[in-house]
Amino acid sequence: MSSAEGTPRSELDVWWRIGRATVGLFFRLIFRIRFVGFERLPPQGPALLVCNHVSVLDPIFIAVGVSDGGRIVRFLAAAEAFRIPVIGWGLRMIRQIPIRRGVRDRGALDTAATVIRQGGLAGIFPEGRVNPEPETPAAGQKGAARLALAAGVPIVPMAVWGPQVRWPKGRPQLKRPWRPEVAVVVGWPTEVDGDPRDPWAVRELTERMMREIAKLLEEAKRQAPNRPR
């Protein structure tokens, strides 16, 4: 929805504002964050954000960047992350969507579909889980493509790099650099067209989005090299 002057209104409700002022500030203090290309995000209307997955912290960094533009995004994040002290509180505060891994969690997918139908931004990690070898994106699962094709909304590719320095797959690590660099890079929205029941259309879109994510990941690495200091 837009204001009388034609400028999109902020989607941030009171809980997002509180989360941005607490969780967002905390993460900006303990990480050096660079947001690149966020002007490419649709200023209003639905879209599906797709991103590589290097750490359980990824949804929070992305949400902080999106909220700087007055929008909110609800990512499908691993259900076990919601049980982690502080991190789980942060994910709940910004209303991320828990999804159970290893099962077909229709409830989580239905929630993401509802977000899109209502004109919002939903997000998904096509790799399905935190990648133990984050330098190269793993093969994408087909759920993201099916969701985008079924909803008929643009896909916005993204890449994140740096959170794995502090929290890779497994346990958090306390090591140099003490204040890691994190980069979140946004690509151009991609319109989609096809039948979500068509295996070829789903496979083609999945491969295309993963190629775009891989390109953006190289830029994210340049933005957040995390060289020893």
N, C-alpha and C positions, 0 to 999 in steps of 0.2 A: 504494500500500500504506500502511496506517496502523499506528501504534504501538499498544501495549497500551492507552494512555490515549485512543485515538481520534483523535490528532492525526496528520495526514499526515506521513510521513517525508520528509526532504529527499531530492531526487533528485540532488543535486550530488555527482558523483564527484570524485576527486582532481584531475583535469585542469580541471574546472569551478571547483573551489575555487582552484586556482593561477591560472586565467584571471581569476577575480573579484578576486583579490588583486593582480594585476599590470595586466592590461588595464583592468579595472573601475576600479581606483584611478587609473590614468593618465588615463582619460577624465573621471573626476570632478574631477581637478585642472585640466584644460584647458577644461572646459565646466562651466557651472552647470546642473545637470540637475534637472528636476522630473518626478516620476512621479505621475500622477494616475489614480485608479480601479483600481489594480492589485489591490485587494481583490476585484474582480469576476472575476478569473481563477479558473477552477475549481481548487480546492485539490488535486485529484487527478483522474486519468482523462483520456481523450483529448479534444482540441479542435484546431481549426484556426484559428490567428491570421491575420487579414488586415489589411494596413496599406497606407497610401499610401507612396510611395517618393520621397524628396527628395534622398538622398545615398547613396553607397556605404557610409557609416558607419551607416546605419539599423539593420542587424541587431545590431550591437554594443550600441547603446543599449538596444534592446528586450531583448536577452539579459541585460544587466546588471540591468534592472528586474525581469525575471521571476525571476532568480536570487535577488533579495532575498527572495522568498517561498519559496525552497527548491526551485523547479522549474527545469527546463531547457527550452529551446525550440530546435528546429533549423529555421532558415529556409532557404528556397531563395534563394540569393544569386548574383549574376552571377559566372560563372567567372573573368572578368578581374580581379575584385576580389581574388581569392586570389593574384594575382601581384604585388600592390602590397606593397612592403616594410612591415613592421610591421602594416599592416592585414590582409594575408593571413595573417600569423602569428596574429593575434588571432582571425580567423575560423576557422582550423584548430584553434586551441586550444579553442574552444568548440563545435567540431564542427558548424559550419554546412554546408549542402549546396550545392556548386557546381552551377549549372545553366547550360548553354550557351544563349545567346540566339539567336533566329532559326532555331532548329531544334526539332524535337519531341524533347526530351531525356527519354525514357522512364525512363532509369536514375535521374535525379534525382527524378522523380515517384514512382517505385517506392520509393525510399528514404524519401520523405516519407510514403507510404502505410504503410510498415513501422513508422515511428515512431508513427503513429496506432494501428495495429493492436496495438502493444505497450502502449497506454495512455498515450502521451506527448503532448506538445504539438509540433505542426509549425506552420510559418509560411510564408506566401507573400505576395508583393507583386502584387496582381491587375493593376496597371498594366503589369507585365511588365518595366519598366526604369525607371531614374531619370528622373523627370519634369523636362524642362527649364523648365516653367512650373509650379512647385510650388504656387502659390497656390490652384489648383483641381485636384483629382484628375482624371487622364485617364480615358477609358473603360476599364472593367475587362475583362480577358480572361476567358475562360470556364473556364480550368483550375482555379481555386480552387473554383468552384461544383461542377464535376464531381467533384473530389476529395472535397469535403465530403459530397455526396450519395451517392457510392459508398461512403464509409466510414460514413455515418449518424451523424456527430459534429457537435456544435455549432460554429458559427462565432463567433469573438470578434473584433469589429471594433476597430481601433486607429488612431491617428493620431500622426504624429511631425512636429515642426517645429523648426527651428533648425540641424540639422547642415549644411544647404545654405549657411549663412553662411560656414562654413569650407571645405566641400567640395561645391559644387554639381555638376551634371552637367558632366563634363570634368575640369578640374584643380583641385587645392586652391588656396585663396586665403588669403593672410595680410593681413588688413585688420581695421579696427575692426568690432565690439568685439573686444578681444583675448581675452576669455574669453566666448564666445557662450553665450546661454541656449538650452537644449534642453528641450522638453517632449514627453513620451510619454503619451498619454491612452488609457485602455482603456474600451470600452463594455461593455454587457451581453451575455452570451452569447445567441446566437440558435439555437434548435433548427431543424433542416432536415428536410424531407420531400419526397421526389420521386425520380423515376427519372433517373439521370445520363445516360441515353440520350434523354431527353425534351427537345428544344430549348427548349420553353416554360419548363419547370421550371428549366433551367440559366440561361436569360436572366433570368427573374424573380428568382432568387436573386442573380445577379450584379448586377443593378440595385439590389436592396435593400441589398446589402452596400456598394456604392459610395455610396449615399445616406447610410448610417450613417457611413462613413468621412469623408464631406464634413462632416457635422455635428461630428464629433469634431475635425476639423482646425481648425474655427473656435475651438473651446475651446483647442486646442494653441497657436494663434496668440496668444490672450489670455494664456496662461501664459508664453510666451516671445516677448515683443515685440521684443527686441533693439534697444531705442532707443539712439541715440548717447549716450555718457556723457562 
